[in-house]
Amino acid sequence: HLADLLVRKGYEVHGLLRRSSTFNKQNIDHLRGKIQYHYADLTDPFSLIWALKKSNPTEIYNLGAQSHVQISWEIPYYTAQVDAIGVLNLLEAVRVLGIKPKIYQASTSELFSGRERGAQNEKTPKDPISPYGTSKLFGFQIAKNYRDAYGMFICNGILFNHDSERRGDNFVTKKIVRDIKDLRLGNIYTKRDFGYSPEYMEIAWKMLQQDKPDDYVVATGETTSIKQFAQYVADAYGVPLNIKIDLEYSRPNDVPVLKGDARKARKKLKWKPKVKAKELANLMVNYEKRKL
């Protein structure tokens, strides 16, 4: 979605590809010939230096992460290497090369414990409860450190849950859409603030168009339980909702409620979300219907 946005705006877009035995570019196949690719990895600082040297970017958007909370409990070391040290590697590569791009660091609502009173905003204390959230907190903080120490233009986008038709199969929203007739879930009472990925990429871009760098919460301000989201999906398909609770999908620790307070982004960036949970469910279901 970010690449789509930047191409539409006339950018010369460079993207990093990790070398993998599975060649997975299905979400960007339609942009073939419009993006220049470089093989690199956030865990390999030398590859980052080489990719930056070749592309000489004016803007950098770091969306790279091991981004699955449940999986971060299974591979915590790798999660920390990518989500924490990977950010440090990127910032050091920029500093060592002496280039001056504006940098967007993708942060997360998982910085919060979900036990706070009221909605979470930029000033809410950070208290992550998973290896993913803790690793992302390092990335968030090291970005602020480099911004303050070296005068680098770095924005942390504290984006709450954002999904789209392109969501990966192992994430809960896509799992619900895909398996609605045989639905097995873990904790269905956790509540999340669901937004639409294309809209959130628009605001990520807006952050880098400001005169001064800052950190912003991006959220709809509406909470929806996993069970309610599943109900929206069932209604969109026109089928009854039938959920089987499966402990396989339970997490050792789970954030109970996430609700974002994005008043700062609304005011400073002139932004307002259009798509919320119910509309998101309808978009995802209609996409699956078209595929079928």
One Martini backbone bead per residue (centre of mass of N, CA, C, O) as a GRO file, in nm:
protein
  292
    1HIS     BB    1   0.057   0.063  -0.020
    2LEU     BB    2   0.299   0.249  -0.011
    3ALA     BB    3   0.396   0.203  -0.299
    4ASP     BB    4   0.143   0.299  -0.437
    5LEU     BB    5   0.151   0.588  -0.329
    6LEU     BB    6   0.437   0.673  -0.435
    7VAL     BB    7   0.387   0.620  -0.732
    8ARG     BB    8   0.148   0.818  -0.763
    9LYS     BB    9   0.347   1.066  -0.664
   10GLY     BB   10   0.631   1.016  -0.836
   11TYR     BB   11   0.823   0.827  -0.723
   12GLU     BB   12   1.128   0.680  -0.658
   13VAL     BB   13   1.127   0.332  -0.592
   14HIS     BB   14   1.268   0.149  -0.320
   15GLY     BB   15   1.329  -0.200  -0.233
   16LEU     BB   16   1.346  -0.450   0.005
   17LEU     BB   17   1.489  -0.783  -0.013
   18ARG     BB   18   1.463  -1.095   0.101
   19ARG     BB   19   1.619  -1.385   0.111
   20SER     BB   20   1.432  -1.668  -0.023
   21SER     BB   21   1.279  -1.976  -0.092
   22THR     BB   22   1.031  -1.783  -0.105
   23PHE     BB   23   0.861  -1.618  -0.365
   24ASN     BB   24   0.717  -1.315  -0.224
   25LYS     BB   25   0.515  -1.077  -0.445
   26GLN     BB   26   0.195  -1.051  -0.457
   27ASN     BB   27   0.154  -0.742  -0.347
   28ILE     BB   28   0.373  -0.629  -0.601
   29ASP     BB   29   0.324  -0.726  -0.898
   30HIS     BB   30   0.176  -0.460  -1.010
   31LEU     BB   31   0.481  -0.302  -0.977
   32ARG     BB   32   0.627  -0.390  -1.207
   33GLY     BB   33   0.879  -0.153  -1.302
   34LYS     BB   34   0.827   0.067  -1.043
   35ILE     BB   35   1.050  -0.093  -0.881
   36GLN     BB   36   1.352  -0.100  -0.701
   37TYR     BB   37   1.556  -0.370  -0.611
   38HIS     BB   38   1.708  -0.486  -0.293
   39TYR     BB   39   1.922  -0.689  -0.137
   40ALA     BB   40   1.826  -0.715   0.211
   41ASP     BB   41   1.888  -0.672   0.579
   42LEU     BB   42   1.841  -0.568   0.903
   43THR     BB   43   2.069  -0.783   1.012
   44ASP     BB   44   2.254  -0.641   0.770
   45PRO     BB   45   2.445  -0.364   0.760
   46PHE     BB   46   2.594  -0.392   0.485
   47SER     BB   47   2.339  -0.409   0.306
   48LEU     BB   48   2.233  -0.130   0.385
   49ILE     BB   49   2.463   0.042   0.285
   50TRP     BB   50   2.444  -0.048  -0.009
   51ALA     BB   51   2.146   0.033  -0.062
   52LEU     BB   52   2.181   0.335   0.013
   53LYS     BB   53   2.404   0.401  -0.191
   54LYS     BB   54   2.231   0.329  -0.448
   55SER     BB   55   1.961   0.512  -0.375
   56ASN     BB   56   1.968   0.779  -0.225
   57PRO     BB   57   1.755   0.881  -0.013
   58THR     BB   58   1.494   1.109   0.105
   59GLU     BB   59   1.319   0.857   0.198
   60ILE     BB   60   1.232   0.647   0.486
   61TYR     BB   61   1.057   0.327   0.526
   62ASN     BB   62   1.022   0.132   0.825
   63LEU     BB   63   0.844  -0.189   0.801
   64GLY     BB   64   1.037  -0.381   0.917
   65ALA     BB   65   0.929  -0.709   1.051
   66GLN     BB   66   0.836  -0.908   1.317
   67SER     BB   67   0.468  -0.884   1.335
   68HIS     BB   68   0.401  -1.133   1.524
   69VAL     BB   69   0.307  -1.183   1.839
   70GLN     BB   70   0.293  -1.490   1.877
   71ILE     BB   71   0.570  -1.553   1.734
   72SER     BB   72   0.748  -1.393   1.942
   73TRP     BB   73   0.735  -1.634   2.151
   74GLU     BB   74   0.894  -1.842   1.957
   75ILE     BB   75   1.099  -1.589   1.831
   76PRO     BB   76   1.253  -1.366   2.018
   77TYR     BB   77   1.536  -1.323   1.903
   78TYR     BB   78   1.462  -1.251   1.612
   79THR     BB   79   1.273  -1.020   1.681
   80ALA     BB   80   1.497  -0.845   1.809
   81GLN     BB   81   1.690  -0.829   1.566
   82VAL     BB   82   1.479  -0.679   1.383
   83ASP     BB   83   1.301  -0.470   1.570
   84ALA     BB   84   1.564  -0.350   1.710
   85ILE     BB   85   1.852  -0.380   1.574
   86GLY     BB   86   1.753  -0.304   1.289
   87VAL     BB   87   1.715  -0.004   1.349
   88LEU     BB   88   2.003   0.057   1.429
   89ASN     BB   89   2.133  -0.028   1.162
   90LEU     BB   90   1.993   0.185   0.989
   91LEU     BB   91   2.080   0.445   1.140
   92GLU     BB   92   2.385   0.391   1.117
   93ALA     BB   93   2.400   0.385   0.809
   94VAL     BB   94   2.310   0.676   0.771
   95ARG     BB   95   2.528   0.811   0.944
   96VAL     BB   96   2.787   0.699   0.806
   97LEU     BB   97   2.710   0.817   0.515
   98GLY     BB   98   2.585   1.120   0.550
   99ILE     BB   99   2.288   1.125   0.517
  100LYS     BB  100   1.942   1.316   0.484
  101PRO     BB  101   1.690   1.158   0.549
  102LYS     BB  102   1.371   1.089   0.592
  103ILE     BB  103   1.220   0.907   0.876
  104TYR     BB  104   1.017   0.614   0.908
  105GLN     BB  105   0.890   0.457   1.205
  106ALA     BB  106   0.736   0.161   1.274
  107SER     BB  107   0.510   0.139   1.508
  108THR     BB  108   0.303   0.047   1.808
  109SER     BB  109   0.041  -0.049   2.024
  110GLU     BB  110   0.230  -0.271   2.176
  111LEU     BB  111   0.355  -0.063   2.382
  112PHE     BB  112   0.102  -0.132   2.532
  113SER     BB  113  -0.089  -0.301   2.785
  114GLY     BB  114  -0.415  -0.224   2.819
  115ARG     BB  115  -0.441  -0.104   3.141
  116GLU     BB  116  -0.529   0.160   3.084
  117ARG     BB  117  -0.688   0.454   3.111
  118GLY     BB  118  -0.824   0.479   2.842
  119ALA     BB  119  -0.676   0.618   2.590
  120GLN     BB  120  -0.402   0.605   2.372
  121ASN     BB  121  -0.113   0.809   2.361
  122GLU     BB  122   0.191   0.967   2.342
  123LYS     BB  123   0.191   0.984   2.682
  124THR     BB  124   0.165   0.702   2.730
  125PRO     BB  125   0.289   0.459   2.891
  126LYS     BB  126   0.535   0.222   2.831
  127ASP     BB  127   0.418  -0.147   2.851
  128PRO     BB  128   0.511  -0.412   2.731
  129ILE     BB  129   0.397  -0.789   2.690
  130SER     BB  130   0.602  -0.858   2.449
  131PRO     BB  131   0.856  -0.921   2.238
  132TYR     BB  132   0.750  -0.733   2.025
  133GLY     BB  133   0.693  -0.476   2.194
  134THR     BB  134   0.981  -0.455   2.316
  135SER     BB  135   1.133  -0.429   2.047
  136LYS     BB  136   0.973  -0.175   1.949
  137LEU     BB  137   1.066   0.007   2.181
  138PHE     BB  138   1.354   0.025   2.098
  139GLY     BB  139   1.299   0.149   1.819
  140PHE     BB  140   1.158   0.401   1.927
  141GLN     BB  141   1.391   0.506   2.116
  142ILE     BB  142   1.631   0.511   1.913
  143ALA     BB  143   1.501   0.719   1.730
  144LYS     BB  144   1.499   0.945   1.942
  145ASN     BB  145   1.801   0.948   2.001
  146TYR     BB  146   1.892   1.025   1.706
  147ARG     BB  147   1.729   1.281   1.686
  148ASP     BB  148   1.863   1.430   1.932
  149ALA     BB  149   2.177   1.379   1.878
  150TYR     BB  150   2.177   1.424   1.529
  151GLY     BB  151   1.924   1.567   1.390
  152MET     BB  152   1.725   1.367   1.287
  153PHE     BB  153   1.460   1.279   1.067
  154ILE     BB  154   1.226   1.128   1.292
  155CYS     BB  155   0.934   0.916   1.281
  156ASN     BB  156   0.683   0.791   1.492
  157GLY     BB  157   0.439   0.544   1.413
  158ILE     BB  158   0.160   0.476   1.620
  159LEU     BB  159   0.010   0.207   1.504
  160PHE     BB  160  -0.270   0.067   1.487
  161ASN     BB  161  -0.460  -0.151   1.376
  162HIS     BB  162  -0.399  -0.265   1.031
  163ASP     BB  163  -0.595  -0.345   0.742
  164SER     BB  164  -0.658  -0.568   0.455
  165GLU     BB  165  -0.690  -0.758   0.172
  166ARG     BB  166  -0.358  -0.830   0.209
  167ARG     BB  167  -0.358  -1.000   0.440
  168GLY     BB  168  -0.221  -1.236   0.613
  169ASP     BB  169  -0.315  -1.564   0.700
  170ASN     BB  170  -0.190  -1.546   1.019
  171PHE     BB  171  -0.408  -1.339   1.074
  172VAL     BB  172  -0.704  -1.292   1.230
  173THR     BB  173  -0.873  -1.146   1.015
  174LYS     BB  174  -0.809  -1.344   0.780
  175LYS     BB  175  -0.896  -1.600   0.922
  176ILE     BB  176  -1.191  -1.524   0.948
  177VAL     BB  177  -1.250  -1.481   0.644
  178ARG     BB  178  -1.149  -1.773   0.555
  179ASP     BB  179  -1.288  -1.952   0.829
  180ILE     BB  180  -1.598  -1.897   0.902
  181LYS     BB  181  -1.708  -2.212   0.889
  182ASP     BB  182  -1.418  -2.289   1.062
  183LEU     BB  183  -1.378  -2.140   1.361
  184ARG     BB  184  -1.057  -2.086   1.525
  185LEU     BB  185  -0.995  -1.950   1.850
  186GLY     BB  186  -0.902  -1.778   2.114
  187ASN     BB  187  -0.922  -1.473   2.222
  188ILE     BB  188  -1.242  -1.302   2.176
  189TYR     BB  189  -1.219  -1.039   2.399
  190THR     BB  190  -1.036  -0.878   2.265
  191LYS     BB  191  -0.944  -0.535   2.194
  192ARG     BB  192  -0.949  -0.335   1.892
  193ASP     BB  193  -0.807  -0.086   1.663
  194PHE     BB  194  -0.945  -0.068   1.347
  195GLY     BB  195  -0.788  -0.013   1.036
  196TYR     BB  196  -0.673   0.120   0.717
  197SER     BB  197  -0.387   0.091   0.551
  198PRO     BB  198  -0.395   0.313   0.327
  199GLU     BB  199  -0.451   0.544   0.531
  200TYR     BB  200  -0.190   0.498   0.705
  201MET     BB  201   0.012   0.559   0.473
  202GLU     BB  202  -0.069   0.850   0.430
  203ILE     BB  203   0.022   0.945   0.719
  204ALA     BB  204   0.313   0.861   0.698
  205TRP     BB  205   0.377   1.059   0.471
  206LYS     BB  206   0.292   1.321   0.622
  207MET     BB  207   0.512   1.321   0.839
  208LEU     BB  208   0.748   1.382   0.612
  209GLN     BB  209   0.610   1.681   0.534
  210GLN     BB  210   0.717   1.815   0.767
  211ASP     BB  211   0.929   2.038   0.934
  212LYS     BB  212   0.900   1.847   1.190
  213PRO     BB  213   0.967   1.599   1.394
  214ASP     BB  214   0.743   1.330   1.510
  215ASP     BB  215   0.497   1.174   1.714
  216TYR     BB  216   0.222   0.935   1.624
  217VAL     BB  217  -0.099   0.856   1.664
  218VAL     BB  218  -0.285   0.589   1.488
  219ALA     BB  219  -0.648   0.602   1.487
  220THR     BB  220  -1.004   0.567   1.540
  221GLY     BB  221  -1.134   0.519   1.850
  222GLU     BB  222  -1.229   0.216   1.800
  223THR     BB  223  -1.362  -0.072   1.952
  224THR     BB  224  -1.306  -0.435   1.884
  225SER     BB  225  -1.381  -0.740   1.906
  226ILE     BB  226  -1.318  -1.043   1.778
  227LYS     BB  227  -1.610  -1.135   1.784
  228GLN     BB  228  -1.731  -0.889   1.635
  229PHE     BB  229  -1.569  -0.919   1.376
  230ALA     BB  230  -1.683  -1.198   1.311
  231GLN     BB  231  -1.974  -1.096   1.283
  232TYR     BB  232  -1.926  -0.910   1.042
  233VAL     BB  233  -1.835  -1.138   0.854
  234ALA     BB  234  -2.085  -1.317   0.869
  235ASP     BB  235  -2.279  -1.099   0.763
  236ALA     BB  236  -2.136  -1.060   0.486
  237TYR     BB  237  -2.192  -1.371   0.409
  238GLY     BB  238  -2.463  -1.491   0.543
  239VAL     BB  239  -2.376  -1.633   0.823
  240PRO     BB  240  -2.336  -1.804   1.092
  241LEU     BB  241  -2.191  -1.787   1.406
  242ASN     BB  242  -1.902  -2.017   1.467
  243ILE     BB  243  -1.706  -2.077   1.758
  244LYS     BB  244  -1.393  -2.225   1.834
  245ILE     BB  245  -1.203  -2.294   2.104
  246ASP     BB  246  -0.836  -2.264   2.080
  247LEU     BB  247  -0.541  -2.296   2.260
  248GLU     BB  248  -0.333  -2.262   2.027
  249TYR     BB  249  -0.422  -1.932   2.009
  250SER     BB  250  -0.291  -1.870   2.268
  251ARG     BB  251  -0.139  -1.641   2.480
  252PRO     BB  252   0.069  -1.576   2.742
  253ASN     BB  253   0.009  -1.269   2.654
  254ASP     BB  254  -0.260  -1.015   2.657
  255VAL     BB  255  -0.397  -0.747   2.526
  256PRO     BB  256  -0.708  -0.634   2.606
  257VAL     BB  257  -0.690  -0.305   2.527
  258LEU     BB  258  -0.721  -0.099   2.225
  259LYS     BB  259  -0.717   0.272   2.220
  260GLY     BB  260  -0.694   0.546   2.019
  261ASP     BB  261  -0.545   0.881   2.042
  262ALA     BB  262  -0.553   1.103   1.744
  263ARG     BB  263  -0.555   1.421   1.788
  264LYS     BB  264  -0.280   1.511   1.686
  265ALA     BB  265  -0.312   1.411   1.391
  266ARG     BB  266  -0.572   1.561   1.328
  267LYS     BB  267  -0.452   1.846   1.373
  268LYS     BB  268  -0.158   1.849   1.230
  269LEU     BB  269  -0.246   1.645   0.965
  270LYS     BB  270  -0.539   1.646   0.873
  271TRP     BB  271  -0.684   1.372   0.998
  272LYS     BB  272  -0.931   1.110   0.899
  273PRO     BB  273  -1.096   0.834   0.941
  274LYS     BB  274  -1.309   0.612   0.740
  275VAL     BB  275  -1.225   0.320   0.823
  276LYS     BB  276  -1.370   0.061   1.000
  277ALA     BB  277  -1.442  -0.245   1.108
  278LYS     BB  278  -1.696  -0.303   0.935
  279GLU     BB  279  -1.581  -0.201   0.664
  280LEU     BB  280  -1.337  -0.388   0.666
  281ALA     BB  281  -1.487  -0.656   0.657
  282ASN     BB  282  -1.629  -0.601   0.385
  283LEU     BB  283  -1.374  -0.567   0.212
  284MET     BB  284  -1.252  -0.851   0.270
  285VAL     BB  285  -1.490  -1.019   0.171
  286ASN     BB  286  -1.517  -0.911  -0.119
  287TYR     BB  287  -1.236  -1.004  -0.204
  288GLU     BB  288  -1.282  -1.309  -0.161
  289LYS     BB  289  -1.516  -1.334  -0.357
  290ARG     BB  290  -1.357  -1.250  -0.611
  291LYS     BB  291  -1.152  -1.481  -0.598
  292LEU     BB  292  -1.379  -1.710  -0.611
   0.00000   0.00000   0.00000
